[in-house]
Structure formats: structure tokens, C-alpha cells
Amino acid sequence: QQQVKQSPQSLIVQKGGISIINCAYENTAFDYFPWYQQFPGKGPALLIAIRPDVSEKKEGRFTISFNKSAKQFSLHIMDSQPGDSATYFCAARNTDKLIFGTGTRLQVFP
Amino acid sequence: EADIYQTPRYLVIGTGKKITLECSQTMGHDKMYWYQQDPGMELHLIHYSYGVNSTEKGDLSSESTVSRIRTEHFPLTLESARPSHTSQYLCASSEWGGRGETQYFGPGTRLLVL
């Protein structure tokens, strides 16, 4: 019940396209859902986050869609750029601890 | 950019050696964390701390130990390294309240045990 399931494992998108990464959870006690971006050789960095009382949050080209009843949330990257190529992790918080998804390796080709 | 530092960045060591991975942050954060991550894979929480003299085990069983004598410092020690400890170790910190949900990560230490 502590798991966060993330898909796809890898994603290839052409420059200018839309990248979509999905996550699902079971534990209704999760109260905060961040997305982290990790470049090779670096630690993860917070990209965008949402609370379960909001259905959507947008920051620039990045949007989180949250479906509380389905216990699913997704990251949409609009106008994907080669610089977006990285590994993306969804996460869910339960009592100060983050549970991470398995990661999605995104490659954006010019 | 977050001010959290990890040393060494890379470490190759023989089986049975004792090692300490260093983590320091200059943000005054009370909460600190250690994660284990195999390349490109998910992060597993192995230790965390709410402040000085506070340490807790995470969700993933680990043979490592941690200490928190100073707010800014959260070292991780392996008493006897084994090949199964080969992985990347990430340190993170966050503050209470406000933007406390954000965990700031260091660059990681990549450990190879021969």
C-alpha cells in the first residue's frame, strides 16, 4: 500500500511534442505529490508538486493532473525540448517520508 | 540551487573496509535523509533524522548507521563494506513547515565495493 507505481519506464518524444508520465497509488493517507527531475550524475531536484485538494497545477510547460477518486496523477510536459531529457520520478508523502516511483527515462530528440 | 554537499563523489573500496559518506547542508534544515539508488532506479529511504540526536531507520533495511551530532552534518557509515553495498547514496534535507515539503538533494556518492 506504500507503493507508487509509475509508467512508462522509458519515453521517447520528438522535440515540440507532449511527454506524459503516469503514476498511481493506493494509500489515501498520502497528502503531497511532488515530481522530481534527475539529470545524470546529479541528485533529484523538485520540478512541480500538487496537493490532493487540487485537480491541476501548471508551471510553465509542466502540468500535473490529479485524479483523487482514481488515485492517479500525471505529469505533462508541453513543447518538450532536448534539455528536458532526464529521469523523472513521481513521489507521494506520508508522515514526512517520500515514497518514490520507479522513474521514467525521458529522451527528447531534435 | 540547494546548498547540500556530499563527499566523496566516487569511492572504490575493497570488501571489509569501513567507510563514512559525508553529507553537509548550510541551509539550517532540521530534517535530513539518506537514500539508496541503483542507477536510473527508484530511491529507497534508508535513514532519516528530525534534528540533532534524532535518527530513524527508513523503509529499506540497511547495514549502515548514521549519526546527527550537528544540525548541518549527517554522515553515513558502513562498518564492513560488501559488494552488495555497491550503489549510489543520496543525501537530502528539508525544513519544518513552510516549504518543508521540498527535499533538497545532494549530488550523491557513487560507491563500488570490490
Interface residues (C-beta under 8 A of the other chain):
Chain A: Q2 Y32 P34 Y36 G41 K42 G43 P44 A45 L46 A49 T87 F89 R93 D96 K97 L98 I99 F100 G101 T102 G103 R105
Chain B: A2 I4 K31 G40 M41 E42 L43 H44 L45 Y48 Y50 G58 D59 L90 A92 E101 T102 Q103 Y104 F105 G106 P107 G108
